């Protein structure tokens, strides 16, 4: 559980660093469907972002399986409001750990080259897209993708940062104010 916690946290940070480096320091990619149309440095950082995101998805699945198969440690003493806040906060973090990789992949036009080892096709080129979206919902790629891109690039991205700040602040509150073992229990040994 500790490994998966810190692995996902590190991968989120790496994914954000890669994509922000791309936005701030490289030439933007054209709006084509192929990563190969990007400048080399933009292509590399975007592909790293996508590779980190796909790795997050795998680790989150493992984390959920671990959580279902293993008992959750008994929480430190606290008020009902604190325990409710912790449950809601963790639930929101799980939502975003699942939603961000999915919306990133599904809204992505160009697929990914997973750490330059495995080529992953773009979702819109798969039969699943045609079955679920084009025929299932009667929506074209541009319309479908725009809403998911907005969530992945804008609202979801900012909400993740807000949740992370709250999560870290809560851990520090437990450690320095309440002086309980909440933070110590999740730190690597």
C-alpha positions as CSV (number, residue, x, y, z in Angstrom):
1,X,0.0,0.0,0.0
2,X,2.8,2.4,0.8
3,X,4.6,1.6,-2.4
4,X,1.5,2.1,-4.5
5,X,0.7,5.4,-2.6
6,X,4.1,6.9,-3.3
7,X,4.4,5.4,-6.8
8,X,1.2,7.0,-7.9
9,X,2.1,10.3,-6.2
10,X,5.5,10.3,-7.9
11,X,4.0,9.5,-11.3
12,X,1.4,12.3,-11.0
13,X,4.2,14.7,-10.2
14,X,6.3,13.3,-13.2
15,X,3.3,13.6,-15.5
16,X,2.6,17.2,-14.5
17,X,6.3,18.1,-14.8
18,X,6.5,16.6,-18.3
19,X,3.3,18.3,-19.6
20,X,4.1,21.7,-18.0
21,X,7.7,21.6,-19.3
22,X,6.1,20.9,-22.7
23,X,3.7,23.8,-22.4
24,X,6.2,26.3,-21.1
25,X,9.5,25.4,-22.9
26,X,8.7,23.7,-26.2
27,X,6.9,24.5,-29.4
28,X,3.3,23.4,-29.5
29,X,2.3,20.4,-31.6
30,X,0.0,21.0,-34.5
31,X,-3.6,19.9,-34.0
32,X,-3.1,16.8,-36.1
33,X,-3.7,13.3,-34.9
34,X,-0.1,12.2,-34.9
35,X,2.6,12.8,-32.3
36,X,5.2,12.5,-35.0
37,X,4.1,15.9,-36.3
38,X,5.4,17.5,-33.1
39,X,8.8,19.1,-32.6
40,X,11.2,16.5,-31.1
41,X,11.3,18.0,-27.6
42,X,7.6,18.5,-27.6
43,X,7.0,14.9,-28.8
44,X,9.3,13.5,-26.1
45,X,7.7,15.4,-23.2
46,X,4.2,14.7,-24.4
47,X,5.0,11.0,-24.8
48,X,6.5,11.0,-21.3
49,X,3.3,12.6,-20.0
50,X,1.2,9.9,-21.7
51,X,3.5,7.1,-20.6
52,X,3.3,8.3,-17.0
53,X,-0.5,8.6,-17.2
54,X,-0.8,5.0,-18.5
55,X,1.4,3.8,-15.7
56,X,-0.7,5.7,-13.2
57,X,-3.8,3.8,-14.6
58,X,-2.1,0.5,-14.1
59,X,-0.9,1.3,-10.6
60,X,-4.4,2.6,-9.6
61,X,-6.0,-0.7,-10.7
62,X,-3.4,-2.5,-8.6
63,X,-4.1,-0.1,-5.7
64,X,-7.8,-0.7,-5.9
65,X,-7.3,-4.5,-6.0
66,X,-4.9,-4.2,-3.0
67,X,-7.5,-2.1,-1.1
68,X,-10.3,-4.6,-1.8
69,X,-8.2,-7.6,-0.7
70,X,-6.6,-6.0,2.4
71,X,-8.1,-4.5,5.4
72,X,-7.9,-0.7,5.7
73,X,-5.9,0.3,8.8
74,X,-7.9,1.6,11.7
75,X,-7.9,5.4,11.6
76,X,-6.4,7.5,14.3
77,X,-8.8,8.9,16.8
78,X,-10.7,11.9,15.5
79,X,-14.1,13.6,15.3
80,X,-16.8,12.2,13.0
81,X,-16.3,15.3,10.8
82,X,-12.6,14.6,10.4
83,X,-13.2,11.0,9.5
84,X,-15.9,12.0,7.0
85,X,-13.5,14.6,5.5
86,X,-10.8,11.9,5.2
87,X,-13.3,9.5,3.4
88,X,-14.5,12.2,1.1
89,X,-11.0,13.4,0.3
90,X,-9.7,9.9,-0.4
91,X,-12.8,9.2,-2.5
92,X,-12.2,12.4,-4.5
93,X,-8.5,11.4,-5.0
94,X,-9.5,7.9,-6.2
95,X,-12.0,9.5,-8.6
96,X,-9.3,11.7,-10.1
97,X,-6.7,8.9,-10.1
98,X,-9.1,7.0,-12.3
99,X,-10.6,9.8,-14.3
100,X,-7.5,11.7,-15.3
101,X,-5.8,8.7,-17.1
102,X,-9.1,7.7,-18.8
103,X,-10.0,11.2,-20.0
104,X,-6.4,11.7,-21.1
105,X,-6.3,8.6,-23.2
106,X,-9.9,8.8,-24.5
107,X,-9.7,12.5,-25.5
108,X,-6.2,12.1,-26.9
109,X,-6.0,12.1,-30.7
110,X,-2.6,10.6,-31.2
111,X,-2.3,7.5,-29.0
112,X,1.0,6.9,-27.2
113,X,4.3,5.2,-27.6
114,X,4.5,3.8,-24.0
115,X,8.1,4.6,-22.9
116,X,9.1,3.9,-26.6
117,X,8.4,0.2,-26.0
118,X,4.8,-0.4,-26.9
119,X,2.7,1.6,-29.4
120,X,-0.8,2.2,-28.0
121,X,-3.4,3.3,-30.6
122,X,-5.5,6.3,-30.2
123,X,-8.9,5.5,-28.7
124,X,-10.8,7.1,-31.6
125,X,-9.1,4.6,-34.0
126,X,-10.3,1.6,-32.1
127,X,-13.5,-0.3,-32.7
128,X,-14.5,0.4,-29.1
129,X,-14.7,4.1,-29.8
130,X,-17.0,3.5,-32.8
131,X,-19.2,1.1,-30.9
132,X,-19.5,3.3,-27.7
133,X,-19.3,6.8,-29.0
134,X,-20.1,7.1,-32.7
135,X,-22.9,4.5,-32.8
136,X,-23.7,4.3,-29.2
137,X,-24.1,8.0,-28.4
138,X,-24.2,9.4,-32.0
139,X,-21.3,11.8,-31.2
140,X,-18.4,12.7,-33.5
141,X,-14.8,12.7,-32.2
142,X,-14.3,16.4,-32.0
143,X,-17.5,17.0,-29.9
144,X,-16.8,14.0,-27.6
145,X,-13.1,14.9,-27.2
146,X,-13.7,18.6,-26.5
147,X,-15.6,17.9,-23.2
148,X,-13.0,15.3,-22.0
149,X,-10.1,17.6,-23.0
150,X,-11.6,20.4,-21.0
151,X,-11.9,18.2,-18.0
152,X,-8.4,16.6,-18.4
153,X,-6.5,19.8,-19.3
154,X,-8.4,22.5,-17.3
155,X,-11.0,21.7,-14.6
156,X,-9.7,18.3,-13.6
157,X,-6.1,19.4,-13.6
158,X,-6.7,22.2,-11.3
159,X,-9.0,20.2,-9.0
160,X,-6.3,17.5,-8.7
161,X,-3.8,20.2,-7.4
162,X,-6.4,21.5,-4.9
163,X,-7.0,18.0,-3.6
164,X,-3.3,17.3,-3.4
165,X,-2.7,20.5,-1.4
166,X,-5.6,19.6,0.9
167,X,-4.2,16.0,1.3
168,X,-0.7,17.2,2.1
169,X,-2.1,19.9,4.5
170,X,-4.2,17.3,6.3
171,X,-1.2,15.0,6.7
172,X,0.9,17.8,8.1
173,X,-2.0,18.8,10.4
174,X,-2.1,15.3,11.8
175,X,1.6,15.2,12.2
176,X,2.3,18.6,13.7
177,X,-0.9,19.7,15.3
178,X,-2.6,16.5,16.4
179,X,0.7,14.6,16.8
180,X,-0.8,11.3,15.8
181,X,0.6,8.5,13.5
182,X,-1.4,9.3,10.3
183,X,1.6,10.6,8.4
184,X,4.1,8.2,9.9
185,X,2.1,5.2,8.9
186,X,2.2,6.1,5.2
187,X,5.9,7.1,5.1
188,X,8.3,4.6,3.5
189,X,10.1,2.5,6.0
